[in-house]
Amino acid sequence: MAPTFSSAIADARNYMDWIVGTLRPYFGRDVLEVGIGHGSYYEYLGKLGSYHGVDIDPNNVATSRVRYPGGSFELADICSEAFRSRFPPGSVDTVVCCNVIEHIEDDNRAVANMANALAPGGHLLILVPALNQLYGDLDRLAGHYRRYDKGLMLKACAGVPIEVLDLRYFNSIGGLAWWINSFVRHQSLDDSGVNAQIRIFDKYVLPVSRFVDPLTRNFFGQSLICVARKS
């Protein structure tokens, strides 16, 4: 399976701190992370209490097991009945899903299956790439079906027994950089140029984006965050 993220993102600590800090008020103690990717979010989520991480890519699962032998990482397809059986209603009080459902054609089914695992009152926390106007080679290489605006996210949540509590755009400066990249030809997500951009952003540019974000969260960002509560 081809990689769907750049290797430098696994070490982008300031970026991960920002995301986790934004979602922290909604964390419970029984957490399911859907789409573990590079696995580094375990360093945050694994401290909360009970943790399970799932991914459809065997390489991601194997790598995470080696990096974090104390973690629980499993192979799973969140659109499958096997996933619903493995995590029946009430299994967890928090589902965290970062940069996953844009890879799934039937994103409504994915959202429904994740919500199914929650106990009543539990939180579903989703982060996805924002705004189709920013779609470019990097999205194509990552296997993205789409980027999301608020309407598309609400459509993905339609008919699912959840209440959307917050829907906001995230990381406006990153969004500008992604837009510029949409005009550049890229052959790989993991080339030196892309990884260098990630490192520069994480070290130098992120504080500016974090400062500006309260002004832009209603209309623009690299990502879209959805916070929902199980009915």
C-alpha positions, 0 to 999 in steps of 0.5 A, a space after each residue: 500500500 502506497 504511503 498516504 503521508 509525508 514522513 516528516 509529519 511524524 515528528 511535527 510535534 508543534 503541529 500535533 500539540 496544536 491539534 491535540 490542544 484544540 481537541 483536548 476538552 472533548 477527550 474521555 478516558 476510553 479512546 479509539 484512534 481510527 487511522 493511526 498513520 505514523 502512530 505518533 498520536 499514541 504519545 498523547 492519547 495513550 496517556 488518557 486511559 484505555 487506548 485502541 488504534 486501528 488502521 487499514 494499512 498493515 505497514 502502519 500497524 506493524 510500525 506502530 507496534 514496534 515504536 510503541 510496544 505498550 500500545 494496542 494497534 489493530 488492522 481494521 476497515 472502518 467501513 466493514 461489519 467486522 469493525 462494527 462487531 469489534 467495537 459495538 455500541 458503548 465500546 469507547 467514549 472518544 473516537 479520534 479520526 485525523 485525516 482519514 475519511 477523505 480517503 473513503 468513498 462512502 464517508 457517511 458509512 465511515 462516520 456512522 460506524 465510528 459513531 456506533 462505537 461510542 457510548 451515549 454522550 461520547 465524542 467523535 472528533 474528526 479532522 479532514 483536509 479542507 476546501 476543494 479549491 486547494 486540491 492538487 498533486 499532494 491530494 492525488 498522491 495521498 489518495 484523497 477523494 475530496 477536501 471538505 467544506 462545512 456542507 460536505 462534512 454535514 453531509 457525511 454526518 447526515 442520518 448518524 445519531 450525533 449532534 455536531 457541536 463545533 465545525 471550524 476551519 483550522 490552520 489558515 497559513 498552512 492552507 495558503 501553503 497548500 494552495 501554492 503547492 497545488 500549482 506545483 508538480 509533485 511526484 511523491 508525498 515523501 520527497 525532500 522538498 515536501 518534508 522540508 516544508 513540513 519542518 519549516 512550517 512546524 518550527 517557524 510558521 505555525 506560531 503565526 498560523 496559530 495566532 491568526 486562526 481565531 480570525 479565519 476559523 469560520 471560512 478558511 484553513 488547511 483542515 476542517 475540524 468537526 466535534 460531534 456528540 453521540 445522541 
